[in-house]
Amino acid sequence: MSKAKTSTTSAGFDAQLQQVKQLVQEIQQGEGTFEQTVTKIETAAKLIQECRNYLEQTSLTLDQVLLDADTGELTEEPFELED
């Protein structure tokens, strides 16, 4: 089984998430022209997708590490967060 690679690191994820929050705040406040708002929405959407990809890859990695430590076997099961 090969390891999945991501282009985002944990620190990069935090920075991207902060950028999304800033963009959303600016959009909600109505700062800038229509074109600038559209650009902010597009940028936020791209950042959100990168964050989502990072989380998906991280959950796969966590599944493998947790299952290996607990059972000694590598099996594929979805990673589920408790509410």
N, C-alpha and C positions, 0 to 999 in steps of 0.2 A: 504494500500500500504506500503510495507516494504522499509526501507532505504537500498540502496546499500552500501556495504563496500568496501574500497580499502585498499591495503597494503601500498600505497605510499601516503605521505603527500605533501603539496605544497612545503615545503622546500626539501623534498626528490625528488620531481619531478625536481626541479631546479638543484639539485646535479646530478641526473641521466642525465639530458640533458647536463650538463657541461662535464660529463664523456664521453658521446657520441661524443661531439665536439672534445674532446681531442683524443679519439681513432681514429676518422676520420682523424684528422690532422696527427697523427702518421702513419696511413696507407698510406695517400697521400705522406708523406715524405719518405716512403719506409724503415722505421726503423724496424730492427729486421729480424728474419729468416722467411721463408715461414710459418712454423708451428705457430710462434708467430703472424703473420699476420692473419692467419686463426682463431686463438683464439680471437684476437681483433675483427674480424668481427662477430664471434659468440656472443661475449660479447655485442657488440654494438647492434646486432639484438635483444637480450634479453632485453636490457635496453629500446630500442625503443618500444618494445611490452608492457613493463610495463608502459611506459609513455603514450602510446596510450590507454591502459586500464584505467589509471587514468583520462585522458581527457574525455573518454566516460562516466565514472561514474560521473565526475564532471558536465558534460553537462546535465546528467539526473537530478542531484541534482538542478542545476540552473533552469531547466525547472520547476520543482516542486515549488521551492521557488518563482520564478517570476510569475508563473501562479496563485499561491495561493495569492500573494500580489495584483495582478492586478484584478483578477476575483472573488476571494473567492472560487473557485472550483479547484479541481485537475483533470486536463485532460492531456492526453499524446500528446505532439506535439514535433517534433524534434527541438533542439536548433540550430539556424543558426547564424553564425557570418556574419556581414555585411562586404563587401569588402572595 
